[in-house]
Amino acid sequence: MRLDDMRESDNVDDRRGEGGGGGFGPRLAMGGGGLGLVAVVVISLLFGVDPSQLLNGGGQAPVQRVQQQGTGCTDADCAFARHIIGSAEDVWKPLLEQKGVRFTPATLTVYDQVTPTACGTGQSSAGPFYCPDDSNIYLDLSFYNELSQRFGAAGDFARAYVIAHEYGHHIQNLMGTMERGEASARGATGASVRTELQADCYAGVWTYRANQQSHMLETGDVEEGLKAASAVGDDTLQKQAQGYVVPDSFTHGTSAQRMRWFQRGLAQGDMDACDTFSGAL
């Protein structure tokens, strides 16, 4: 994967080394309900976390932070993430403006183990997550190693896919579609799955457009992204964790679905092709 022509974003908050504590307010926790409880359940299922620990502190008030404008976030792993965020900004701003939607960038927040968020206290055990209440993508950079070692999805583009997926949630937030993911609509065809698959499709749209802008793709990159999408499918993770699949508990979609929707966005770079809320998945 070539990063040479991809701009590094300054929309970054480097909290590493600050320490912290508390519970976890999940990625899609919104005022009045949303997908908060669903996120807690799936996080505890997929990462072996005690749900009571995840819920502890989920009602904390929003935390006001001062953006660091890239200060300290210059090591290789963080710089890589900044390239992906910068590219996402360059891709999504014109696409949303074409639709009459005002684009405001998300902030990349890198941290160690735990950190305060407007959705509660974030924990690295949840993996990368997006908080719509503060428009932040939270990433403990140690997840890069977990992605390779635990999920078997190695390579730069596997990492890029994960970040692009989370930025897809930010686009949903700006478009107003994230609110369609109701906590009561779980299961294989529920709103939670449809929300996640649309973020996968948006990751594909970013891939197509970013490659047009910076010629970033190299041989094997797309395959790395597909492998990452497959590795985090509900069916794959459930089989690994418990030996069988429970479709009624799906929140993110099967491996096949996640790959298919990523490829759909990648095919033409058209976000209109990412309507997961209408029809079959």
N, C-alpha and C positions, 0 to 999 in steps of 0.2 A: 504494500500500500504506500503510495507516494503522498507525502505531506508538504512537499516543497511549495506548492502554489496555494496552500490552504491557510487562510489567515487565522492567527491565534486570537481568541476572544479575550477581552479584558473584563467581561462580566463574570467575575470569579470571586469567590469568598473562600480563602484558604484558612481553615480552622484547625489544621493539624497541629497537634501538640498542646491543645487547650484542655484536653480531658473533658470530664462531664459525667453524668449519670442519669438515672431515671428510666422511665418506660419508653414506649414507642407509640407515636401517633401515625397511623399508616398513610401510605402514599395518597390514597383517594378519599381520605377523610374530608368531608365537606360539611358546612353548616347545615344542620337539619337532617343529617343522616348520610346520604350518598353511599359510597362503597366502603366506608370505614370498617365496619364489622366484617365484611367479606374479605377485605385485605388482611385483617388480623388472622382470620381463620386460615387463609391460604398460606400466609407467611409461616404460621405455626406448623402447618402441615408439611410445607416444603423444606423448611430449614430447622425443624426440630426445636422450635422455641416454645416455651411455656406461654400460652395465650394470656394468662393473667399478668405476666411480665410485660407483654406487648401492650396490654390495655392500660397499665399503670402509667399515669401521667398524660393520657391522651387528651385530657381536657384543659391542658395548659393554655394560657393566653398567648397570642402571637408574639413572637420575639422580633424585636427590631435590631437589625444588624447593619453595620457600615461595610459596604463593599470594598474589597481590598485592591481592586483594579489590577489583579495579576501579581501583586507583591508576594514573593516567596513561592509562587506556583510555577517554578521554572525547571524542576527536575523532569526527567524524561517521561514518566507516567502522567504527571499532571499536564505537562506541555502537550502531550498527545491528546488528552481530553480537551484541552483548550482549542486545539486545531479543529476537532470535530464540532465543538460548540460554535466556533467562529464560522465554519462552513455552514452549519445549520442556520445561523443568522442570515448569511448571504443567500441561502436558498429560499428560506421561508418568507422573508420580508417582501420580495416582489410577488410571490405567489399569493400571499394574503391580501396585499394591496390590490391585486387584480380582482379580488372578490369583494373589495370594499371593506375589508377588515383591517383595523389598525394593528400593526405588529409592534409588540413590545417584547424585548428579548427576555429569555429565562436567565437566571443566574446559576452558574455551576458552583456548588458548595462542596468542597472536599474536606473530609474530616477523618478522625480516628475513632472507631468503635461507637461512640455516642455523640449526639449533638442536638441542641434545641432547634425546633422548627415551629412554624405556625400551625402545623398539624399535630403537635405533641413532640415528644422527644424521640429522635430517630436513632435507630441502632443498626450497625453494620450487618447484623445477622439477617436483616430483611433484604439485603442486596441493594442495588441502586434503586432510588425511588423519586417520584415527583410529587411535590406538595402544591396543590393548586391555590392554597390560601396565601402563599408567599411567592409563587412562581419560581421556585427553586428546584433544581435537580440535585439531589444529594448522592454523593459517591464516596464511599470509603475505597481508596485506591487498592487496598488489599484484595478487593473483589476480582481484580484482573487475574491474580493467581488462582483464585477459586474457580473462576470461569474455565481456566485451562485444566486444573488438576481435578476438580470435583465434577465438572460438567463435560469435560473432554472437548471443550471448544477453544482450541488454541488459535493464536494469530491476531494480528492487528485489527483485521476487519471484524472479527468476532467481537472485539471490544468496541469498535465503532458502531456496530449494529445495536449493542445494548444501549449506548448513549443516544443513538438516533431514535430508538424506541421511546426512551424517556422524553426526548424532545418532542416526539409525536404526541405525547400526553399534553405538553404545553400548547401545542397547536390546537388540540381538542379544547383545551381550556379557553383559548382565545376565540375559537369558533363557537363556543357554547354547547358543544356536543358532549363534553364530559358529564354534564348533568343528566344525560340520558342513562347513565350506568346506575340504575337503582339497586339498592342492597337486596331487595326482595326478588330480583330477577336473576337468580343464579342458575347454574346448570349449563348444559352443553349448548343451548341456544339462547341463553340469558343475556342481559344487557352488559354484565361484567365481561363475558367472553367477547362480545361484539366490540366493546370499548378497547380491549387489549389487541384484538386482531386488527382494528383500524390503526392503532399505533404501530403495529408491525408493517401495515401497508404504507403508512407515512414514512417509516424507515426506508422502505423500498423507493418511495418517491424521492427522498433525500439522496439516496445512493445514485439514482439516475441523474438527477440535476447536479449534484456535486461533481460527478464524474465529467459531465459536460463542461463545468466551470474550471476544473483543476486537473482533469485526467488522472485521478487518484488511483483508479483500479489497476491492479496487476493480476497476473495469472494466479488463480486459486482464491482470490479475495471473496468473490461471490459465494463460492463453496464454503468458505469459513463462516460467512454470515448465515447461510442456510443450516449449517451444522449447529450454530449457536441457537437459532430459532427452534430447531428440532429438539435440542437438548433440554429446553425449558418448557416443552409441551406438557399439559396437565397429565395426559395418559402416560407419557414416559416417566415423569417424576413420581406419579402414583405407583406405577409398577416397581420402580426402584425402591420406594419407601415401604410399600405394604404388599407388593406382589400381585395386586389386582387393581382394576380401574373402576371408579365410581363417577360416571358422567354427571350425575345430579350435583356433584360438588365442584364441577369444573368452574374455573374463574378466568382462565387465560386462553383456552383452546388447545386442541390436540397438536402434536408435533406437525402432522400433515397440514393442518389448517394454518399454523403459524408460518410454515414455509410457503404455502400457497399464497397467502395474502402479502407476504413480503415480496414474492415474485411478481404479484399483480401490480404492486406499486412500482417495482423496478422496471416492468415491461415498457412503460411509456412515460413514467414520471408524472402521471396525471392524478392529482388528489381526488378528482371526481370519481375515479375508479375505486375509491376506498370506502364506499358506502356499505359498511357491514351491517347497518341497522335495517336494511330492507332486504327481505328475501332470505334464501338459504345461505349458509356459511360454507 
